[in-house]
Amino acid sequence: MDKFVYSEPVVEFMTVAVQTCVYLEQQMEHDSYEKMMGTLLRLLPVLYVKTLLVPEVPVSVDLPIATGNDDFLQAYCSEEDYNNILIAVNRKLGNDDAYISLPVEGGRYDDIAESRSISEDIADIYQALKDMASNYQTHNEQVMHEAISECIDSFRYYWGRRLLDAVHALHVLEYDIVS
């Protein structure tokens, strides 16, 4: 048995990941702008912290070698799913969706600002979480392990920054901060 995939930090991370996906898929479009803002400003920071609390993913695990098509990671988030989340968030935010971000290169901020959208950031986060959670639900420990590993790597190098940028932009909107 792969103890890592059933460890408390992984189960807590998975719980928040699934809650995030379910909220985005099923509840968000029914919420008011204010309720959506409050929910995202509470949910996304918890997701960030729970992701940080996942221990280093073990490279070598005592699991059987994968065989057959069902043992490889699947992309469960379709383009339609991604676009549905993107459009739903964009509709809720309207003109508030766009924000300016300063790219980070080599640990330093770049001088050139770029226009970004909260809806795209959230759709990117959703895609990573949806694929991981769906692969985790296969109950194949090797697939579960690889799904967590891939999601954590993607967090470090991609969607973690997107999450922080989205939270920052939402914070600015929520508290009417003028930069």
C-alpha positions, 0 to 999 in steps of 0.5 A: 500500500502506498502510504503517501497517497493516503497520508493526512496532508494528501487527503486534506489537499485532495479534499480542498481540491475537490471542494474547489472544483465542485464550487467552480462547477456547480455553485459559483454561477448561482452565487452573487458577485459578492458571495463568489468573491468571499468564497474564492478569497477564503477557498483559494488561500486554503488551497495554497496552504494545503498544497504547501503542506503536502510533503515531498512526493517520494520518487521511488515507491514500492508499487507494481509496474503500470500495465494497460491503458487505465494505468496512465494519467488521463486528462479529465478536464476537457476544453469544454470544461475549461472554457465553461469555468473561464466563461462563468468566472468572466461573466461574474467579474465582467470588467473586473476580470482583467488585471496587470501582473509583473512577470517574475524571471529568476526570482526578480520582477520584470519591468514589463507588465502584462495584462492577465485575467482572473478567469483564466488563472482560475480556469488553469487552477481548475484544470490541474485540480480536476485532472489530479482529483479525477485520476486520484479517484481511480483508486489505482495507487500508482495513478494516484501517486503520479497524479499528486506528483504531477499536480504538485510539480505544476503548482511549483512551476505554474498554477501556484503563481496563478493562484497567488496572482488571482488572490491578489487581484481578488483582494484588490477588488474586494477591498477597492484598493487603487494601485 
